[in-house]
Amino acid sequence: MSRYSLLVSLHVVSVIVWLGCGTTLAFIAIYAQRAKNGVVLGQLGALARWLTLWILVPASLAAPGFGVLAAHAGHWPDVFFFHVGEGASLFFFALTVSVRVPLLRRARRGAVATARLPQYLLALAFAELTVLYLAAADMVAKPSGIGDSSVRYGGLVLALGLLTAAATAVRARKTDRRSGVTGVQAGASADSRAHPQPRSSAHNSRTRSAPASTGDPSGERGTT
């Protein structure tokens, strides 16, 4: 295997891991949002943080790095689709540094409601995966310039993906008007609904003794 083939293979593997991890995290967030399980919601932040630091970030660094090395080794000309991939990598880094990492840090401190964290992660996934999958499609279609039809269609898909991400983030920030619970209390409320606490023994004893005291007419006659 030549040096160029090795670099291209490493680039492709890094992209697969990058996209696969991001897609898996999106599906986990969807499951956590639909299940409303206190254990799953409580562990979601730690899982997202581990995947981000140990898989997403290394793969996102390796993919463009091996791509640039492969382009130099293969003496690629200055092509349009290669710059689209570079732009997608920069977009991911900007979103990770400015939004994802601070969000996960706040979630670790308990400043983000556990019930809302899946929605924030889904908003990030909509934006990131739209850009990354469009970049992967760009590498396949290889448009020659911004005037190509594939670029126009890709721009429409990009706009829809970013609008969906923005709408999801705005919905996550809104107050749940039905329950009136916001902030960290929303996570506690969701956890209490998922795992209701049993009634206390004192309450049970009162409920057991109440019918006995009111249903015995002989006791009343004896005291009169």
N, C-alpha and C positions, 0 to 999 in steps of 0.2 A: 504494500500500500504506500502510495506516495504521500509526501507531506501535505499536499493540497487536499487529497482525499481524506486524510485523517482529520484535518481541520474542518472540512465540510461536515464530516460525520459527527464530530464533537459539537459543532454548531447546531445540527439538526436535533441531536439528543438533548441538548440544553433547552432548545425551544419546546420540545415535547414535554420535558419535565416542567418547564415554566408554565405552559398552557394547562397541562394536566393538573398541577397543584392548584392553580388559580380556579380552575373549574371545579375541582373537588371541594375546595373551601366554599365556593358558592353553593354547592349542593348541601354541604353540612349546615350552612346558614339557613337554607330553606327548610331543612329538616328540623333544626332547632326552633325556627319560628312557628312551624306547624305543630310540632309535638307539644310545645309549651311544658316541657319537663324541667323541673328545677335543677336536676343533676346535670342535664345536657346544657342548659343555659349557663349554669355556674362554671362549667369547664370550657365553654366556647371561647372565652377570651384567651385562656392559657393555650388552647390548641391553635388558635389563629396566630398568636404571638410566636409559637414554636415553628409553625409552618412558614411564617413570614421570614424569621431570622435564619432558619437553617435550610430552607428549600427555595422559597421564592426569590429572596435576594441573591443567594449564590447563583441560581440558574439564570436570573436576569442579568447578572454580571458576565456569566460565561457565554451566554448566547451572542450578544453583540461583540464581545471580545474575540471569540473564535470566528465570527463572521468577518470582522475587519481583517484578522490575520489571513483568513482564506481568500479574501478579496485581493490582498497584497501578494499572496503566494500564487494566485491564479492570474495576476495581472489584469484584473477586471477594469473595464473602462468606467468612467463616471456616469453611472446609470441612475435613472430617476427612482426606480423601485427600491434601490439600496438606501436612498435617503429617507424613504418612507419608513423602513425598518428602524433607522436611527431615530427618527422622530417618535416612533412608538416606544422605543426604549427610554428616551428622555421623558416622555409623558408618564411612563410607569414609575420612574425614579422620583419625579416631582410629586406624584400623587402619594407614593409610599412615604416619602420624607415629610411631606406637609400635612397629610391627612391620616394615613393608616397607622404609622408608628405613634403619633400623639394620641390617636383614638384608643389604641390598645394600652397605652400607658395610663390613660384616664380610666379605662375599664379595670385595670389592675388595682387602681387605688379605690375603686368603688364609686367613681364620679359619674359613671355611665350606667344607666339602668340595664340590668341583664336582659330584660324583656325587649329592650330596644336595640341591643347590640347586633342581633342578626339582621335587622333592617339596615343599619349603617354598613355592615359588611356586604350586604346585597347591593347597596348603592355603589360602593367601591367596585364590586364585581361587575356590575353593569357597565361602568365606565371603562375599567381596565380590560375586561375581556372583549368588549366591542373593539377597542383599539388594537389589541393583540391579534384577534382573529382576522381583522381586516388587514393587518400587516402580513399575516401568514398567507391570506388570499392574494395579497399584492405580490408576494414572492413567487406565487404560482402563475398569476396572470402576466406579471412583468410588463406593466404599462410603460410606454415610452415617454409619456408626459402627462401634465395635468389635464390636458384636453381630451384624453381617452374616455370612452364611455364607462369603462370599469371604474375609473376614478370618480366620475360623477355619481354612479350608483353607490360606490363606497362612501362618498360624502353624505348621501342621504341616510344610509345605515348608521353612520357615525353620529349624525344629528339625532336620530331616533334613540340610539343607545345613551347618549349624554342626557337627553331630555328625560328618559326613563330613570337614569341614575339620580338626576336632580329631584324628580318627583318623589322617588323613594326616600331620599334624604330628608326632604321637607316633611313627608308624612311621618317619618321617625321622630322628628322634633316636635310634632304637634301633641297637645295634651289629649289623652284618652278621655273624651268628654263623657262617655258612658259611665266610667268608674271614677273620674275626677282625680286619678292618681298620676303623678308625674315624678320625674327624677328617679332616685334610687328606690323610692317606695314602690314604683311600678314593678321592679324586679321582685321585691318581697311579696307584692300582691299576687304576681303570677306564680311564685313558688308556693304560696299558701293555697291557691286554687288547685295547683297540681298535686299538692300533698296536704289535704285537710287534716287538721289536728283533731284527735279524739276528744270527746267531752271529758271534763274532769270527774274524778270519783265523787267529789262532794255534790256536783250537779246530779249525777246518777242516783246518789243516795236520796236526795231530795225528791227526785221524780218517782222513786220507788216508794217512799214513805208517804207521799201526798195522798194517793188513793186510799191507803190503809187508814189514815187518820180521818178522812171524810166519809169513808164507806162503812163505818162500824156504828150503827145506831145504838147498840147496847152500851157503848162507852158513854154516849151522851146522856142516856137515861140514868146511868149510875152516878153521874155528877150532879144531877138536879135534885 
